[in-house]
Structure formats: C-alpha cells, structure tokens
Amino acid sequence: MSKPTSSLTRGYTVAFTSAAVLSTTAIFIRHLTQTYQLPALVLAFWRDLFVTVTILIILAIFRPALLRVSREHFRYLILYGLVLSLFNSMWTLSVALNGASVSTVLAYCSAGFTALLGWWLLKEGLGWAKLLAVAISLAGCALVSGALDPSAWRTNLLGILTGVLSGLFYAIYSLMGRSAAQRGLNPWTTVLYTFCFAALFLLGYNLLSGGRLPGSAPQPADMFWLGRAWAGWGVLFLLAAGPTLAGFGLYNISLSYLPSSVANLIVTTEPVFTVAIAYLFLGERLDWVQILGSLLILGAVILLRLYEGRSNPGAQAVEPA
C-alpha cells in the first residue's frame, strides 16, 4: 500500500530541509577560519566537543537508556571515533584551504571510494554501474580540485590532498556506519560516542603535535584561540547544534516518511545548497571546469544511489556527518 500524498510531501520537505541545514556546515567553518583565523584542527575539536555535550544532555534527559553501551561495542566505537577525527580534520582543513563550495563537492567523491572499499573490504558486488560511478566520481574530483593543472600541485598541493582525503575518510566513515547499524547500535548512541572519541583524538592532535600538524594549535593556550570573541564562540556552537545535530535529526525524521534510498538521494543535493549559499554570502565562484566536475560527482552519487536503491531497497542509509 502506498503512503498518502501528504506523508510523502512532508517527507520530501523534511529531507530537503535536512540537506539545506547540512549544507551550511562548510559555510560556518569558512566564516570561522576567515574571520577569526581559527586553526582548522582547533575548530574541529570544539565542534566535536560541543556536539558531544549537546547530545549527552539531550539523551540524559529524554533517552538515558541510549547512553549505555556494551563492552563488545566499545572498542569499535573508539575506532569509529578515530576515523571521524581524521575525516573532520581533513574536511575542516579542506574548507579552510579550498573554500566551502569546492571542499563540499570534493567530500562527495566519497561515493566512488565507498564503492571500491565496499568491494575490497566487505566483498560487496562491483557491477558495471558502480564501476562507471567510480570512474565518473574520480574524474569529477580531478576537475574540481584542479589536479589536472600542473601548477595547482605547486600552489595548492595541501588543498588537493586534504580535499581528496576528506572524501576517502568520509567513505571509510560511511562503511563503518553501515557496520554500526548491522551491530544493532542506535544511531544517536553511535553519534554520541564517535564524536566524544573524535574530540579526544583531536585534542591529542593539537596538544601533542606542537603545532607541526597543519591547522593544529601552535601551543596549548591556543586551544582557546577565540578568547573573548563571544560572537565566534556562538557561531562555533551553532555549527555543532545546527548543521550537525539538527541536520541529522531532520534526516532521521525524513526516514519515517520516505524509503532510505529516496531520503539519501535527496540529501545528495547538499553540495548544490552549499555552492548557492557560498556564492551569496562568501562570494565564492566555481569556474566552468569545476562546475563540470561538480556535475560529474553529483551524477556519480545519484547513479550509485539509484543502483543501490534497486538492488537493496531495504538498506538503511548512513547518517550525515
């Protein structure tokens, strides 16, 4: 029996709202790195810490049972948190170096990496549709990052590497999200513990590197880089409470009205929203080569979503980050 039209309309509205909210992540990060010169890894630490504290308070009040985790899952969540810390590090650095638009699009080349890693590690099928999507996705990444221009490797080597690595670590994060669902872990419990462990790893990156890692705190006191810039702290908190928690919450709500394959496909519009917002508020513009690359990446993601939706219509999508 098909769902009523009103429920489908509500589902589509919530899913598109989720995509729009999630798309502001890079905008907030870009604002903080440009306006306050906030080091990327310091920003990533505070973002993950604020997410942890916020969701801890919410669950403690409304769903305290979700705070408990069995010992068998604890090591897995630590590893999951490590992967999230690496993804957040590369992603935040990419936004600082490449801009909100380019970094968001590059993160979506994770679709190609996910297909390859799923075939390699999880023995998932790799049919013609997935192979085509991988080829299209990687070609799009090359165009968006400027990797085909030899001069870009001299002037923006770190930007290219962080952009591509953010996609790779996002793919690993996505695969671990599938595994967490298969282990029976509640999504909110997973988010709480992975962000908690990610914050601890990021604290270590900042304090133990002595400023040698790109984007890390030059010295321990710089963990409080924003000082008395209360507006900056407010934006940092909004980054955690808005795009991260509200975006994920809306996405989960949309799953009660729509099949996961449809909701996941709608969230694919996130880079479109980011590019539009970055153009309006940050003055960022993609050249025609980058626009072509963006279309290729989005096309590859859509192809994979449609393929996976047909081959496994009951599969649950991975939560947005």
Residue pairs with C-beta under 8 A, 6 or more apart in sequence:
3 11
3 257
7 257
8 257
8 258
10 257
11 254
11 256
11 257
11 258
11 262
11 263
12 258
12 266
14 250
14 253
14 254
14 257
15 250
15 251
15 254
15 258
15 262
15 263
15 266
15 267
16 266
16 269
17 250
18 247
18 248
18 250
18 251
18 253
18 254
18 266
18 267
18 320
19 266
19 267
19 268
19 269
19 270
19 273
20 273
21 242
21 243
21 246
21 247
21 250
22 243
22 247
22 248
22 251
22 267
22 270
22 320
23 104
23 243
23 270
23 271
23 272
23 273
23 274
23 277
24 242
24 243
24 273
24 274
24 277
25 104
25 239
25 243
25 244
25 247
25 274
26 95
26 100
26 101
26 103
26 104
26 274
26 278
27 100
27 274
27 277
27 278
27 281
27 282
28 235
28 236
28 238
28 239
28 242
28 243
29 43
29 92
29 95
29 96
29 100
29 239
30 95
30 96
30 99
30 100
30 278
30 282
31 235
31 282
32 38
32 43
32 232
32 235
32 236
32 239
33 40
33 43
33 92
33 95
33 96
35 232
36 225
36 226
36 229
36 232
38 225
38 226
38 232
39 206
39 215
39 216
39 217
39 218
39 222
39 225
40 89
40 92
40 93
40 95
40 96
40 214
40 215
41 89
41 92
41 93
41 202
41 205
41 206
41 213
41 215
41 216
41 217
42 206
42 215
42 216
42 217
42 222
42 223
42 225
43 92
43 236
44 85
44 88
44 89
44 91
44 92
44 202
45 199
45 202
45 203
45 205
45 206
45 223
46 236
46 240
47 88
47 92
47 236
47 239
47 240
47 244
48 84
48 85
48 88
48 195
48 196
48 198
48 199
48 202
48 240
49 199
50 236
50 237
50 239
50 240
50 241
51 191
51 195
51 240
51 244
51 245
52 192
52 195
52 196
52 199
54 240
54 241
54 245
55 188
55 191
55 192
55 195
55 245
56 67
56 192
56 196
59 66
59 67
59 188
59 189
59 192
60 67
63 188
66 186
66 188
66 189
66 192
67 189
67 192
69 77
69 185
69 189
69 193
73 183
73 185
76 179
76 180
76 183
77 185
77 190
77 193
77 194
77 197
78 197
79 176
80 173
80 176
80 180
80 190
80 193
80 194
80 197
81 193
81 194
81 195
81 196
81 197
81 198
81 200
81 201
82 197
82 198
82 201
83 169
83 172
83 173
83 176
84 173
84 194
84 195
84 197
84 198
84 321
85 197
85 198
85 199
85 201
85 202
85 205
86 169
87 166
87 169
87 170
87 172
87 173
87 321
88 198
88 202
88 321
89 202
89 205
89 215
90 162
90 163
90 165
90 166
90 169
91 103
91 107
91 166
91 169
91 170
91 321
92 215
93 158
93 162
93 166
93 214
93 215
94 102
94 103
94 106
94 107
94 159
94 162
94 163
94 166
95 103
95 104
96 215
97 103
97 156
97 158
97 159
97 162
97 163
98 106
98 145
98 156
98 159
98 162
98 163
99 278
99 282
99 284
100 274
100 277
100 278
100 282
100 284
101 271
101 274
101 275
101 278
101 279
101 284
101 286
102 144
102 145
102 163
102 284
102 286
102 290
103 163
103 166
104 270
104 271
104 274
104 275
105 140
105 144
105 271
105 274
105 275
105 290
105 293
105 294
105 297
106 141
106 144
106 145
106 163
106 164
106 166
106 167
106 297
107 163
107 166
107 167
107 170
108 137
108 167
108 268
108 270
108 271
108 297
108 298
108 301
109 137
109 138
109 140
109 141
109 164
109 167
109 297
109 300
110 166
110 167
110 168
110 170
110 171
110 174
111 133
111 137
111 171
111 297
111 300
111 301
111 304
112 133
112 134
112 135
112 136
112 137
112 138
112 141
112 167
112 171
112 300
113 167
113 168
113 170
113 171
113 172
114 171
114 174
114 175
114 304
115 124
115 126
115 130
115 133
115 134
115 304
116 126
116 134
117 171
117 172
117 175
118 124
118 175
119 125
119 126
119 130
121 175
122 175
122 178
125 311
127 307
129 303
129 304
129 307
130 304
130 307
132 300
132 303
133 300
133 301
133 303
133 304
133 307
134 300
136 296
136 297
136 299
136 300
136 303
137 296
137 297
137 300
137 301
139 293
139 296
140 292
140 293
140 294
140 295
140 296
140 297
140 298
140 299
140 300
141 147
141 163
141 164
141 167
141 293
141 297
142 148
142 293
143 289
143 290
143 292
143 293
143 296
144 163
144 286
144 290
144 293
144 294
144 297
145 152
145 159
145 160
145 163
145 164
145 293
146 152
146 156
146 160
146 289
146 290
147 153
147 160
152 160
153 160
158 214
170 321
173 318
173 321
174 318
177 190
177 318
177 319
178 316
178 318
180 187
180 190
181 187
181 316
181 318
187 248
187 252
187 319
190 319
191 248
191 319
203 223
205 213
205 216
206 213
206 216
206 217
206 220
206 223
207 217
207 220
207 223
209 216
210 219
211 217
211 218
211 219
217 223
217 225
226 232
226 233
226 236
244 321
247 320
248 319
248 320
251 263
251 267
251 319
251 320
252 319
254 263
254 266
255 263
255 316
255 317
258 266
259 309
259 313
260 315
260 316
260 317
261 305
261 306
261 308
261 309
261 313
261 315
261 317
262 309
263 317
264 305
264 317
265 302
265 305
265 306
265 309
267 317
267 320
268 298
268 301
268 302
268 305
270 320
271 294
271 297
271 298
272 298
275 284
275 286
275 294
278 284
279 285
286 294
308 315
